[in-house]
Amino acid sequence: MSVDFAREIEVATRLAHEAGEILLEVYETDFEVIDKPEGGGPVTIADERANELIVSGLRAAFPTDGIVAEESIDNSDPARVERCWFVDPLDGTKEFVQHTGDFAVHIGLAVGGEAVAGVVYQPVQDRLFAGIIGVGCELIEAGARRPLHLPSAPADPLRLVVSRAHRSPRVLEISERLSIEEVEHRGSVGLKCGIVALGEADLYVHASRLSYRWDACAPEAIVRAAGGFFGSMAGQPYRYDGDELQNVRGILACHPAALPRVLPVIEAVARDAGRPLR
């Protein structure tokens, strides 16, 4: 990737690898797990140490940029600056605790409220997805680079990737109404979006309100750079320039040619559940 945001991707890639080393160091120890207040999920020293490394590295490389990081206290930058990084130092903490290997580092950049570039790194597999919207997406694995482009058409029937840790009756209903036969259960928003970018799944639906912009920015860059759609379950893009950080309408990532078929089903399921999206 040799055009706009190449340096940003280079820095993000380096920091993701360094954070990944921290995660793997802790992963091999008998670490303590703490529950965040108000149902915020588990957190470990790995989250905190990786968060500190990435934030410090981004501030050193891009001192005028804003940073929103999951484990940082002040997340007010999106409303104040044109360029803002969104960081999840350990996406998939439950999978980290359970030692499934399905966890990732997210480092994404938004400019003018729109995602533009990002990396998703899976330390256990040493796999890194990097995307610049409008430029391209690639997978870097074992030192080899592989460009990623979605196929011209989705599979029929569609293939679905969903959360391993969050089983949703709404997603099950969506799957049944779309006559989906192949469902893969994985951890981490970023890794599921990576599967979509690889063309190994056509659809990812996250029906819960419990995800945030740091979960979304880097995965959005990956999916859209590969030619896919990423947004809310209502089919609307998320913005990254306000004080709203929660993805209140869930997450939808899919092959764009599948949208006319998928969106009416999602809307119908939400309406039948008494939770209309519009």
C-alpha positions in Angstrom: 0.0 0.0 0.0 1.9 3.0 -1.3 -0.5 5.9 -1.3 -2.5 7.8 1.3 -2.3 6.6 4.9 0.6 4.3 4.1 2.6 5.7 7.1 -0.4 5.3 9.3 -0.8 1.7 8.4 3.0 1.1 8.9 2.8 2.6 12.4 -0.4 0.7 13.3 1.1 -2.5 12.0 4.2 -2.1 14.1 2.2 -1.2 17.3 -0.2 -4.1 16.7 2.7 -6.6 16.6 4.3 -5.1 19.7 0.9 -5.2 21.5 0.5 -8.7 20.3 3.8 -9.7 22.0 2.5 -8.3 25.3 -0.8 -10.2 24.9 1.0 -13.5 24.3 3.3 -12.9 27.2 0.4 -12.6 29.6 -1.6 -15.4 27.8 1.0 -17.9 29.0 0.7 -16.9 32.6 -1.9 -17.4 35.4 -3.3 -13.9 34.9 -6.1 -12.3 37.0 -9.5 -11.5 35.4 -11.5 -8.6 36.7 -15.1 -7.8 35.8 -15.7 -4.2 34.7 -18.5 -2.3 36.5 -22.1 -2.3 35.1 -21.7 -5.4 33.0 -18.8 -4.1 31.0 -17.2 -7.5 30.6 -13.8 -8.9 31.7 -10.5 -7.1 31.7 -7.0 -8.3 32.3 -3.5 -6.8 32.7 -3.0 -7.7 29.1 -5.7 -5.3 28.0 -4.2 -2.5 30.1 -0.6 -3.0 29.1 -1.4 -3.3 25.4 -3.6 -0.2 25.6 -0.8 1.8 27.2 1.7 0.7 24.5 -0.6 1.5 21.6 -1.7 4.9 22.9 1.8 6.0 23.7 3.0 4.9 20.3 0.3 6.7 18.4 0.8 9.9 20.4 4.5 9.8 19.6 3.9 9.2 15.9 0.9 11.5 15.4 0.9 14.0 18.3 -2.0 16.1 16.9 -4.3 13.2 16.4 -7.1 12.2 18.8 -7.2 8.7 20.4 -10.2 6.8 21.7 -9.1 3.6 23.4 -11.2 1.1 25.3 -9.1 1.0 28.4 -8.4 4.8 28.5 -10.5 7.1 30.7 -10.8 10.1 28.5 -12.6 9.2 25.2 -13.7 12.8 24.3 -11.4 13.3 21.3 -13.8 12.4 18.4 -15.8 15.6 18.9 -12.7 17.8 19.0 -10.3 16.7 16.3 -10.4 15.9 12.5 -8.2 12.8 12.8 -9.0 10.2 15.5 -7.7 6.7 16.2 -9.9 4.1 17.7 -8.1 1.3 19.6 -9.2 -1.9 21.1 -6.0 -3.4 22.5 -7.7 -6.8 23.1 -10.9 -7.5 21.2 -12.2 -10.8 22.4 -11.1 -10.8 26.1 -13.5 -13.7 26.8 -11.7 -15.8 24.2 -8.4 -14.7 25.6 -9.5 -15.9 29.1 -10.8 -19.1 27.6 -7.5 -19.7 25.6 -9.3 -20.2 22.2 -6.8 -18.0 20.3 -9.7 -16.0 18.8 -8.7 -12.5 20.0 -7.2 -9.6 18.2 -5.7 -6.1 18.4 -7.7 -3.3 16.6 -6.1 0.0 15.5 -8.3 2.1 13.2 -8.2 5.7 12.0 -11.1 7.9 11.2 -10.8 11.3 9.4 -13.7 13.7 9.3 -15.9 11.2 11.1 -15.3 8.4 8.6 -13.2 5.3 8.9 -10.3 5.4 6.5 -7.7 2.8 7.5 -7.0 0.2 10.0 -5.3 -3.1 11.1 -6.6 -6.1 12.9 -4.0 -8.5 14.3 -4.4 -12.0 15.6 -1.3 -12.7 17.7 -1.8 -16.5 18.2 -1.9 -17.1 14.4 0.4 -14.1 13.5 -2.2 -12.9 11.0 -2.7 -9.2 10.2 -5.4 -7.7 8.1 -4.6 -4.2 6.9 -7.0 -2.0 4.9 -7.2 1.5 3.4 -10.6 2.3 2.1 -10.5 3.1 -1.6 -7.0 1.6 -1.9 -7.1 -2.0 -0.9 -7.0 -4.7 1.8 -4.4 -7.4 2.4 -3.6 -10.2 4.7 -0.1 -10.6 6.0 0.6 -14.0 7.3 4.0 -15.7 7.9 5.7 -12.9 6.1 3.6 -13.3 3.0 1.2 -10.6 1.7 -2.1 -11.6 0.0 -4.4 -9.0 -1.5 -8.1 -9.5 -0.5 -11.0 -8.7 -2.8 -14.5 -10.0 -2.3 -15.8 -12.2 -5.1 -18.2 -10.7 -7.7 -21.2 -12.4 -6.0 -21.9 -14.0 -2.6 -22.4 -17.7 -2.1 -25.9 -19.1 -2.5 -27.1 -19.9 0.2 -25.2 -17.2 2.1 -22.5 -18.2 4.6 -22.7 -16.6 8.0 -20.1 -15.9 10.7 -21.3 -15.1 14.2 -20.0 -14.6 17.7 -18.8 -17.6 19.7 -19.5 -15.9 23.0 -22.7 -14.0 22.3 -25.4 -16.3 21.0 -28.4 -14.3 19.9 -31.9 -15.5 19.2 -32.3 -12.7 16.7 -29.3 -13.7 14.7 -30.6 -17.3 14.7 -33.9 -16.1 13.4 -32.2 -14.0 10.7 -30.2 -17.1 9.7 -33.3 -19.3 9.4 -35.2 -16.8 7.4 -32.3 -16.4 5.0 -32.1 -20.3 4.7 -28.4 -20.1 5.7 -26.8 -23.6 6.1 -23.2 -22.7 6.9 -22.6 -20.9 10.1 -19.1 -20.3 11.6 -18.7 -19.3 15.3 -15.7 -17.1 16.0 -14.4 -14.6 18.5 -13.5 -11.0 18.0 -15.4 -8.5 15.8 -12.2 -7.9 13.8 -11.5 -11.6 13.1 -15.1 -12.2 12.0 -14.8 -9.2 9.7 -11.5 -10.6 8.5 -13.4 -13.8 7.5 -15.8 -11.7 5.5 -12.9 -9.8 3.8 -11.3 -13.2 3.0 -14.5 -14.2 1.2 -15.0 -17.2 3.5 -18.3 -15.8 4.8 -20.8 -13.5 3.1 -22.5 -12.1 6.2 -21.7 -11.1 9.8 -24.4 -9.9 12.1 -23.9 -8.6 15.7 -27.4 -7.9 17.1 -26.3 -6.7 20.5 -26.0 -3.0 21.5 -22.9 -3.9 23.5 -20.2 -3.0 21.0 -18.4 0.3 20.5 -16.6 2.4 17.9 -13.3 0.9 19.0 -14.8 -2.5 18.1 -15.9 -1.1 14.7 -13.3 1.3 13.1 -10.5 -1.0 12.1 -12.9 -3.9 11.1 -14.8 -1.4 9.0 -11.6 -0.4 7.2 -10.8 -4.0 6.5 -14.3 -5.0 5.1 -14.8 -1.9 3.0 -11.3 -1.9 1.6 -11.9 -5.5 0.4 -15.1 -4.3 -1.3 -17.7 -5.1 1.4 -20.4 -3.2 3.3 -20.0 -2.3 7.0 -22.5 -0.4 9.1 -25.5 -0.8 11.4 -28.1 -3.5 11.2 -30.3 -0.8 9.7 -27.9 -0.6 6.8 -26.6 2.9 7.8 -22.9 3.9 8.2 -21.5 4.6 11.6 -19.8 8.0 12.2 -16.7 8.5 14.4 -16.9 12.3 15.1 -19.4 12.7 17.9 -19.8 11.8 21.6 -21.8 8.6 20.8 -19.4 5.6 21.1 -21.8 2.8 21.4 -23.0 0.9 18.3 -26.6 1.0 19.4 -28.0 -0.7 16.2 -25.5 -3.5 16.2 -23.1 -4.4 13.4 -23.6 -5.7 9.9 -20.8 -6.6 7.6 -21.5 -8.4 4.3 -21.1 -8.7 0.6 -22.8 -5.6 -0.9 -24.7 -7.7 -3.4 -26.4 -9.5 -0.5 -27.8 -6.3 1.1 -31.1 -6.2 -0.8 -31.8 -9.7 0.5 -30.4 -9.3 4.0 -31.7 -5.9 5.1 -35.5 -6.6 4.8 -35.0 -9.8 6.8 -33.1 -8.0 9.5 -35.7 -5.3 9.7 -38.6 -7.8 9.8 -36.9 -9.8 12.6 -36.3 -6.6 14.6 -39.9 -5.5 14.1 -41.3 -8.9 15.2 -39.1 -8.7 18.3 -40.6 -5.3 19.2 -37.3 -3.6 18.5 -37.6 -1.8 15.2 -34.4 -0.4 13.8 -35.8 2.8 12.3 
